[in-house]
């Protein structure tokens, strides 16, 4: 479900290339859309992390704070944003209901090493990461859940859904920008 740039880059003037958007601008849009408090550093150790692996982010439900090891690790941020959105008291009952109705689809997306009690939450967070970065893939990987989630969001949170779509489009623009523009956009 990962999108990537071609190894050879994208030359200026390539058909279909789009103007580059700063990664920090995309992150700021998701922060605003979801009402996230983001802090950098001070990540607590994670049990079960393979030796040499580095924890990239975390969400603290008690404080409502999302933490990242690095500001511009958008994939990790999108995953933690999924935890944030899921665990909001106004959203949790309905998202839990949607997960229960489509459990196999959601749990199949959970990160490797997720414990049995984490499969729903980690599966949703990974699903959410892909929803904001590669919606076409997640529609194939979890079609029933994605359709149900989009219907609920359109009915209850249409502005948030629009913001998530804008973020996805912006991240696609960054991936499809000419290499020179991409590099200079993040300087």
N, C-alpha and C positions, 0 to 999 in steps of 0.2 A: 503493500500500500504506500510505498514511499515514492515521491516524485523527486526527480533529480535533473540536474543540467547535464547536457552532453559532455563527455570527457574533453572534447576539443573546444568547448566553449561555444558561444554564439557570436558570430561576427556582426559588426555594425552593418545595417542595411539588410539583414536577413528577413525575408517575408515572415510575418507572424510575430516578429520580435516586438516586445512592448517596452514602454519606458520603465526604468527602474524605480522602485519605491524603497525607501530606507526600511530595513528590518525593524528598527526601533519605532518607526511610524506605524508599522503593522501591529507590533506588540502594544503600542499605546492605544491603538484603536480597539483591540480586544480588551484591554484594561478598562477603557471607558464603557464599552458595550456591556460588559459583565459586572462592572463595579468592583474590580479586584484591587486589593491592596498588595503591592509587590515590594518585596525586600530582597536584597542580594546577600549571599553568604549565610554563614551560621546554620548550615544544614545538619540535622541530627543524623547519626549513623543509621543505616538501614540493615536490619537482620536479613541474612540470606543473600547478601550481595556477593557475587563471586570475587575472589581475591584479585586485586588490581583494578576492579571496576569502580567507577566514580558515580556517586549519587548526583543527579543533575538538577533535581528540584523536589519540592514537597509542599503540601497544603496542610495547614493546621486548622482543623475544624473548630477548635475551641477559640482561637484568636481570629479566624477568618483571614489569615495572612498566607500568601503564597510566597515561597522563597525559591530563588534560583541560584545556582552556583555561578552562572554567567548570564548577563542581561540579554544577550542576543541568541540564546539557545531556544529558538522559537518552538521547536518540536516538544521540548520538555515543558515549556511554558503552556503550550496548548493542552498538553496532558493534565497539568496541574489546574488549568482553567476548567477542565472537565470535572475534576473533583470539586472545585469551588461551586460550579453551577449545579451539580448534582446534590450537594449537601446543604444548599440553601433551604431553610425550612419551608419556604413557599413552593419549592420545586421537588423536594425529596419524595413526598408521597406519590406524585404522578410519575416521576422518573422510575421509582422503584416498581410501580405497577407496570410500566412499559417494559422494564427489564424482565420482570416475572413472566410476562406474556411472550417474551422473545429470549429467554434465558440462554439457550444454546448459542444463538447468534452472538450475543454480547460476551458470554464467557469465552468463546473461541478467540476473541480479540485480546484477552488479558495477557499481560506481559509474562514471559517465561519466569517461573519461580514464584508466581503469585500463589499464596496459600489458599486452601479451600474456602476460607471465609472472606477472601479478598477478590474472588473471581468476578463477582458482580460489579464492585466498585472499580477495580482495575480494568475490567473489560469495558465499562462505560467510559472511563478516562481515556483509554486507548481509542475507543470508538470516537469520542469527542475530538481527540487530536486529529484523527483522520477526517472527521466531518469538517473541520475548519481548514484542513490543508489539502485533502484529496477526496472530495465528496463523491466523485464518480466511483472511486474504488470502494468506498464504504457502502455505497448503494448496492454494489454487487456482493460485498462480503456479509452485509447484514441488512438485506432488503426490507424485511418486515419491520424490524426495529427502526430503521432509518425513516421509512414512510410514516410510521406511527409517531415518531419524535417530531418530524417536520409538521405533521398535521396538528399536534398539540402546540408546538411553538407558534405556528401561524395563527391559531385560535387564541392563545393566551399571551404570547410574547412576540408579536409580529415585528416590533422594532428591534428586538434582540436578534431575531432570525435574520433580519435585513443586515444588521451589523456583522453577524457571523459570515454572511454571504459576501459582504464587502471585504472582510478580512481575507477570505479564501481567494477572492479575485485579485486582491493586492499581492498575496503570496505567490499566486500563479504569475502575475506580472513580473515579480522579481525573478522567478525561475526562468522566464522567457525573455528577459531583457538581454540586450547585447552585453557581452562580458565586460567591455570597457565601462559601460553605464553601471553595471552591477557593482563593480569595484569602486567606482567613484561615488556611487550613492551611499556607500557605507563609510566614507572617509569623513 
